[in-house]
Each structure stands twice: as C-alpha cells, then as structure tokens.
Amino acid sequence: MILPTKPIKFYSNFTPKTSSKLHPTLPSKPKTLSLTVLCSNLPTPSSSSPTQTLTSILRALPDWADRVQERGMRKNRVLYNHENWVHHRSSLRHIRHLLSSFSSRVILSLIPPVIAFTLVAVVVACYNSAVLENWLPGFFPLLRASSLSYQLTAPALALLLVFRTEASYSRFEEGRKAWTKVISGTNDFASQVIAGVENSCDAPLKKALLQYIMAFPFALKCHVIYGSDIEQDLQNLLEVDDLSVIVNSKHRPRCIIEFISLSLQLLKLEESRRHMLEEKISCFHEGIGVCEQLIGTPIPLSYTRLTSRFLVLWHLTLPVILWDDCHWIVVPATFVSAASLFCIEEVGVLIEEPFPMLALDDLCNTVLKNIQEAIESESQIQARLAAKRKTRAKQHSPNGQPKF
C-alpha cells in the first residue's frame, strides 16, 4: 500500500485529517460546510413589476394634480381693500376669469376625472360606431338606453350637490366667525391691558403680557393650518426662551394662554380689574374649541362618498344614455358635464376646511400692527389728556360747578 507523502488539501473551509491508510477515517460527527454564494454575476430582478410600473404611470397625473392643489391650499390669502373690491366687481371679470382658467387649482385638480370620463365616452362612441358599421360580429350589442332614468335622477343629483356645497359653506362661515371673535377679543384684551396696568413696576411684565396677547393669533393660525412655521412667525415678537417653551409644547395656543394667565397673576392689580382681564381669556378658549371642532369633524363621510359615487356612476353611463340623441357629440357633452358637476363638488370639498381659505396671515399681522400702534401712542395720548386736565383745572367755573 502506498502512503501519501503530503497532506491532502481541499478547496473549502473543511480540511479532514490524513491517516496512514489510503481512506481517511471519517469524523464521528458530521461537519457543516460554509458555502458562500456569489450573486454578482446573476441577473437581479427588476425593482418594480409591470403592474407597479403601470400603476405609477396611471397615478402620475392624479399625483401632479394633488400637488398643484396642495400648493394652492398653502397660498396666502389677502384681506380686501377698496381697490380689491373695485377689481373684483369689474365688468371685465368674466374675461379675466376665463383667461386664468389654466392657472386655477380647482380646474387643474379636475383634470384626472374629466379626462377619464371623456375617454370612456370616446370608447363608447368608437364601439357603437364599429357596431353600426358592421366592423364587429353581429352578436355585439349596441350600447344605448333610455334617458328617462337620467331625467328622473337629475334633480336628486342637483339637490345633493347643492346641499353638499351649502354644508361646506356653513363650515366656512363658522370658521370665519370664530376668527372674527378671536381677533376682536385680542384687540379688546390688549386695549384693557394698556389702559388698566399703570404701575411703573409692572412695565416689563406688562410689555411681556402684550407680547403674549399678540402672539396668540399667530399660534392659533399655525395650529389650524398645516405646514405653518410658528418659529418664523414669532421670532421677532417673543423672547428666545419664551419661544422655545412654546415651540416645544404639545398645544401651543394653550401654552400661550398659560403665559397670559400667570402674567395676570403677577401683576399688581385690584381683584376686580384682574377678574375682568381674566374673563377676556374666555374668547381665546372659545376660538380654540371652535377651530379644533372644525378641523377634527368633517362633513359626514357617508355624505361625501355618496356624492362622489353618484357623480362617477352618472358620468360612466352618460355616453350610453346620450348615444341615440348625440352620437359622437357624447364626447364633448360628457366633457362639459364632468367639468361642470365635478367642479361644483370640488369647491365644496375645498371650503370644507375653512382655515386655508381665510386670510389668517393678514388678520394676524393687522392685529399686531394695531396693538403696536396703540402701545406707541399710549404715552402721547396720556400726555395730551394730562395737559387738557391741567388746562381745565385752571379755568374757573362761572356757575359754581365743581372744577375738573
């Protein structure tokens, strides 16, 4: 028997021991070989399947329309002045509105559904034309139906759209009234603080209190409008430490109310005046409650879904209903109907969330300017009134009335 003179080497991580015999002794326990699979040369599967690719292509246009709509929702509104009203009621407004149609976010957001239903009308018209021209076998039916069902359901669809839009507008009006109370309450509160706090020792605390009052509308605006930057709005109004506390709080408007309440407790005021100023905070709590109720409670979803489903089914079957009377005119007829009715429904959905539709930035800035102007003119007004009082005291009353 020939014995090996060198140890046997295997190209693996396992090297068995050699023995004096030709056949090496197998180990008593099996050992596991660690194999490394190199996949660099193997074809990698595509990251997206054909279904996902088709879905992304079909969603490209709706996603673009949604982005346009959201950019429009973040657009700042302005308060109207006399020039704006003259421009608003101009006799050229119809031409101006028509020319600006392609920049309207309402119209741009309707491009996906309007195009979809118009394409359905094109398909129905092509199919019926092919059947009439005998391009298809005889067992293919002609897609047509009586218009009686549409005549009966058209009033129901009209009422549904009207009630949906009216419900949305009532929410818009409720939000506008809530903000009107907040703005008027802020002005009133600041005026009472300016006139009621006269102690010179309370001057720094009075200044801070007025800053908190001016900051509340900005905090409430950032609380109800998505994407607002409260740090940018309040960086020039509050001190850095106060702003840090407010930004880190979970409910920023209520945090500012806490600052206001504690500041009133530290002021050296009569109890009756302090109680009167504390009652002014109730309008802030009421404004927060109304705004949060409108944000958290939409119009019943069943109502919105019913309107959407009604419109979709209406326009899917509209080409079939109009074929006998219109033939290929069903394409523009469907386009006009979809653009009109979906536009009404879209306006109702947009104003359902009222706060992006209101000029809250201008309202907050107006309050800020009014209070700052009142603070700056306080010393001048007091000086003028004191001068008038001295002048009045120097005068003698000829009829014996007491002097003021």
C-alpha positions in Angstrom: 0.0 0.0 0.0 1.3 3.4 -1.0 1.1 6.1 1.7 0.7 9.7 0.8 3.8 11.8 1.4 1.9 15.2 1.7 -1.3 16.1 3.4 -4.4 16.2 1.2 -5.8 19.8 0.7 -9.4 20.6 -0.2 -10.6 23.9 -1.6 -13.1 24.5 1.1 -13.2 25.6 4.8 -13.2 21.9 5.8 -9.8 20.1 5.8 -10.0 16.5 7.0 -7.1 14.9 8.8 -5.0 12.4 6.9 -4.2 9.0 8.3 -1.7 6.2 7.5 -4.3 4.4 5.4 -5.5 5.1 1.9 -9.0 6.0 3.0 -9.1 8.6 5.7 -11.2 8.0 8.8 -14.5 9.9 8.7 -15.3 12.1 11.6 -17.7 10.8 14.1 -19.9 13.9 13.9 -20.8 15.5 10.6 -19.4 18.9 10.0 -21.2 21.7 8.1 -19.6 23.3 5.1 -19.9 27.0 4.9 -20.5 27.9 1.3 -20.6 31.5 0.0 -22.8 32.1 -3.0 -21.6 34.9 -5.2 -24.6 36.6 -6.9 -22.8 39.4 -8.6 -23.0 37.8 -11.9 -26.6 36.6 -11.5 -29.4 38.7 -13.1 -31.1 40.9 -10.5 -34.9 41.0 -10.6 -36.4 44.3 -11.5 -37.3 46.5 -8.5 -40.8 47.1 -9.9 -43.1 44.7 -11.5 -45.1 45.6 -14.7 -48.2 46.1 -12.5 -46.4 48.6 -10.3 -45.0 50.4 -13.3 -48.5 50.6 -14.8 -49.9 51.9 -11.5 -47.2 54.5 -11.2 -47.9 55.7 -14.8 -51.6 55.9 -14.1 -51.1 57.8 -10.9 -48.7 60.3 -12.4 -51.4 62.7 -13.5 -53.5 62.5 -10.3 -50.4 62.9 -8.1 -49.4 66.0 -10.1 -53.0 67.4 -9.7 -52.8 66.8 -6.0 -49.5 68.6 -5.7 -51.0 71.6 -7.6 -54.0 71.6 -5.3 -51.9 71.4 -2.1 -49.7 74.3 -3.3 -52.8 76.3 -3.8 -54.0 75.4 -0.3 -50.8 76.9 1.2 -51.2 80.1 -0.8 -51.6 83.2 1.4 -54.9 85.0 1.1 -55.2 88.7 1.5 -57.8 91.0 3.1 -59.7 93.0 0.6 -59.5 96.8 0.4 -61.3 99.3 -1.7 -59.1 98.7 -4.8 -59.6 94.9 -4.5 -63.4 95.3 -4.4 -63.3 97.5 -7.5 -61.2 94.9 -9.3 -63.5 92.2 -8.0 -66.7 93.6 -9.4 -65.2 94.9 -12.7 -67.2 94.2 -15.8 -64.1 92.5 -17.3 -64.1 89.9 -14.6 -65.6 87.2 -16.8 -62.9 87.5 -19.4 -60.2 87.7 -16.7 -61.6 84.5 -15.0 -61.8 82.7 -18.4 -58.2 83.5 -19.3 -57.0 82.4 -15.9 -58.7 79.0 -16.1 -55.5 77.1 -16.8 -53.9 78.5 -13.6 -56.9 77.7 -11.4 -56.1 75.0 -8.9 -59.8 73.9 -8.9 -59.7 73.3 -12.6 -56.3 71.7 -12.6 -57.3 69.3 -9.8 -60.2 68.1 -12.0 -58.1 67.1 -15.0 -57.8 63.4 -14.0 -61.5 62.7 -13.5 -62.6 64.8 -16.5 -60.1 63.1 -18.8 -61.0 59.7 -17.5 -64.7 60.1 -18.2 -64.1 61.8 -21.6 -62.0 58.7 -22.6 -64.9 56.5 -21.5 -67.2 58.5 -23.8 -64.6 58.1 -26.7 -64.5 54.3 -26.1 -68.3 54.0 -26.1 -68.6 56.1 -29.3 -65.9 54.1 -31.1 -67.6 50.8 -30.0 -71.0 51.9 -31.2 -69.7 53.2 -34.4 -67.9 49.9 -35.1 -71.1 48.0 -34.4 -73.1 50.3 -36.7 -70.5 49.9 -39.5 -70.6 46.1 -39.1 -67.0 46.0 -38.2 -67.7 43.7 -35.4 -69.7 40.4 -35.4 -73.4 40.6 -35.2 -73.7 39.4 -31.6 -72.1 42.6 -30.3 -74.9 44.8 -28.9 -75.3 48.5 -29.4 -74.7 50.4 -26.2 -77.8 52.6 -25.8 -80.5 53.2 -23.2 -83.5 55.3 -22.5 -82.8 58.8 -21.0 -85.9 58.5 -18.7 -83.8 57.3 -15.8 -81.5 60.3 -16.1 -84.4 62.7 -16.3 -85.7 61.3 -13.0 -82.4 61.3 -11.1 -81.1 64.6 -12.4 -83.0 66.6 -9.7 -81.6 64.3 -7.0 -78.0 64.9 -8.2 -78.6 68.6 -8.3 -80.0 68.7 -4.8 -77.2 66.5 -3.5 -74.6 68.9 -4.9 -76.4 72.0 -3.6 -76.7 70.6 -0.1 -73.1 69.4 -0.1 -71.8 72.8 -1.1 -74.1 74.6 1.3 -72.9 72.4 4.2 -69.3 73.2 3.3 -70.0 76.9 3.1 -71.7 76.9 6.6 -68.4 75.4 8.0 -66.5 78.2 6.2 -68.8 80.8 7.7 -68.5 79.3 11.2 -64.7 79.4 10.9 -64.8 83.0 9.8 -67.0 84.0 12.7 -64.7 82.2 15.1 -61.7 84.0 13.9 -63.6 87.3 14.0 -64.2 86.8 17.7 -60.6 85.9 18.3 -59.3 89.0 16.5 -61.8 91.3 18.2 -61.1 89.7 21.6 -57.4 90.1 21.1 -57.8 93.8 20.3 -60.1 94.3 23.3 -57.8 92.4 25.7 -54.7 94.4 24.6 -56.6 97.7 25.0 -57.7 96.7 28.5 -54.1 95.8 29.5 -52.7 99.0 28.0 -55.3 101.2 29.8 -55.5 99.2 33.1 -51.9 98.5 34.0 -50.4 101.8 35.2 -47.9 100.8 37.8 -44.4 101.5 36.6 -43.1 98.5 38.5 -45.2 96.3 36.2 -43.9 97.8 33.0 -41.6 94.8 32.0 -44.4 92.4 32.8 -47.0 94.5 31.0 -44.8 94.5 27.9 -44.4 90.7 28.1 -48.1 90.3 28.6 -48.9 92.3 25.5 -46.4 90.2 23.5 -48.2 87.1 24.6 -51.6 88.5 23.6 -50.2 89.5 20.2 -48.6 86.0 19.7 -51.9 84.1 20.4 -53.5 84.6 16.9 -50.2 83.5 15.2 -50.1 80.4 17.4 -53.7 79.6 16.7 -53.1 80.1 12.9 -50.2 77.7 13.0 -52.3 75.3 15.0 -55.1 75.0 12.4 -53.1 75.4 9.1 -50.9 72.5 8.1 -47.3 73.4 7.3 -47.1 76.7 9.2 -43.9 77.7 10.8 -44.5 79.2 14.2 -40.9 80.0 14.9 -40.7 82.2 11.8 -43.9 84.0 12.8 -42.9 84.6 16.4 -39.2 85.0 16.2 -39.4 88.9 16.2 -42.2 89.0 18.7 -41.2 86.8 21.7 -38.0 86.3 23.6 -35.9 83.3 22.7 -36.6 81.5 26.0 -40.4 82.0 25.7 -40.4 81.0 22.1 -38.5 77.8 23.0 -41.1 76.8 25.6 -44.0 77.5 23.2 -42.4 75.6 20.3 -41.7 72.5 22.5 -45.2 72.4 23.9 -47.7 70.0 22.5 -50.5 72.5 22.4 -49.0 75.9 21.6 -52.1 78.2 21.8 -52.9 76.8 25.3 -49.3 77.3 26.3 -49.5 81.0 25.4 -52.8 81.2 27.4 -50.9 79.8 30.3 -48.3 82.5 29.9 -51.1 85.1 29.9 -52.8 83.7 32.9 -49.6 83.6 35.0 -48.6 87.1 33.9 -52.0 88.4 35.1 -51.5 86.8 38.5 -48.1 88.5 38.9 -49.4 92.0 38.1 -50.2 94.3 40.9 -53.9 94.9 40.2 -57.1 95.2 42.0 -59.1 92.0 42.2 -62.0 93.4 40.3 -59.7 94.5 37.4 -57.8 91.3 37.5 -61.0 89.3 37.3 -62.2 91.4 34.4 -59.0 90.8 32.5 -59.1 87.1 33.2 -62.6 86.9 31.7 -61.1 88.2 28.4 -59.2 84.9 28.1 -62.5 83.0 27.5 -62.7 84.2 23.9 -59.3 82.5 23.3 -60.6 79.2 24.7 -63.8 79.5 22.7 -61.8 80.2 19.5 -59.6 77.1 20.1 -62.6 74.9 20.7 -64.4 76.0 17.5 -61.3 75.7 15.4 -60.4 72.2 16.7 -64.0 71.1 16.2 -64.0 72.2 12.6 -60.6 70.6 11.9 -61.4 67.3 13.7 -65.0 66.8 12.4 -65.6 66.9 8.7 -69.0 66.7 7.0 -70.2 63.1 7.5 -68.1 60.9 5.3 -71.2 58.9 4.0 -72.5 62.2 2.5 -69.2 62.9 0.7 -68.9 59.3 -0.5 -72.5 59.3 -1.8 -71.9 62.4 -3.8 -68.7 61.1 -5.3 -70.2 57.7 -6.2 -73.3 59.3 -7.7 -71.2 61.5 -9.9 -68.9 58.7 -11.0 -71.8 56.3 -11.9 -73.6 59.2 -13.6 -70.8 60.0 -16.0 -69.8 56.4 -16.6 -73.2 55.7 -18.0 -73.8 59.1 -19.6 -72.4 58.3 -23.0 -74.7 55.3 -23.3 -77.7 57.4 -22.4 -76.9 60.2 -24.9 -75.8 58.0 -27.8 -79.2 57.9 -29.6 -79.6 61.7 -29.4 -76.0 62.8 -29.8 -73.9 60.1 -31.3 -70.3 61.4 -31.4 -71.4 64.6 -29.6 -71.4 62.5 -26.5 -67.7 63.1 -26.2 -67.9 66.9 -25.7 -71.2 66.5 -23.8 -69.5 64.2 -21.3 -66.6 66.6 -21.0 -68.8 69.6 -20.3 -70.9 67.7 -17.8 -68.0 66.2 -15.9 -66.1 69.5 -15.8 -69.2 71.4 -14.5 -70.5 69.0 -11.9 -67.2 67.8 -10.6 -66.1 71.5 -10.3 -69.1 72.2 -8.0 -68.3 69.1 -5.9 -64.6 70.2 -5.8 -65.4 73.6 -4.5 -67.5 72.1 -1.7 -64.6 69.8 -0.7 -62.1 72.7 -0.7 -64.1 75.1 1.5 -65.0 72.2 3.9 -61.7 73.0 5.6 -62.2 76.8 6.1 -58.9 78.0 7.5 -56.7 77.8 4.4 -59.4 79.8 2.6 -59.2 82.6 5.1 -56.7 85.5 5.1 -55.3 84.5 8.5 -51.8 85.9 7.9 -53.2 89.3 7.1 -55.6 89.2 10.1 -52.7 88.3 12.5 -50.4 91.0 11.0 -53.2 93.6 11.2 -53.8 92.8 14.9 -50.1 93.0 15.5 -49.8 96.4 13.9 -52.9 97.8 15.7 -51.6 96.8 19.1 -48.1 98.0 18.4 -49.6 101.3 17.3 -51.7 101.5 20.5 -48.6 100.9 22.6 -46.6 103.6 20.8 -49.4 106.1 21.0 -50.2 105.4 24.7 -47.7 107.9 26.1 -48.7 110.6 23.7 -52.4 110.2 24.4 -51.7 110.3 28.2 -49.7 113.4 27.8 -52.4 115.1 25.8 -55.1 114.2 28.3 -53.0 115.3 31.2 -52.4 118.7 29.5 -56.2 119.1 28.9 -56.9 118.3 32.6 -54.4 120.9 33.7 -56.0 123.5 31.4 -59.4 122.6 32.7 -58.3 123.0 36.3 -57.0 126.5 35.7 -60.4 127.6 34.4 -63.0 129.0 36.9 -66.5 127.8 36.6 -68.8 130.9 36.4 -71.9 129.0 37.6 -70.4 127.4 40.7 -70.0 123.9 39.2 -67.0 121.9 40.6 -63.8 122.1 38.6 -62.5 119.0 36.8 
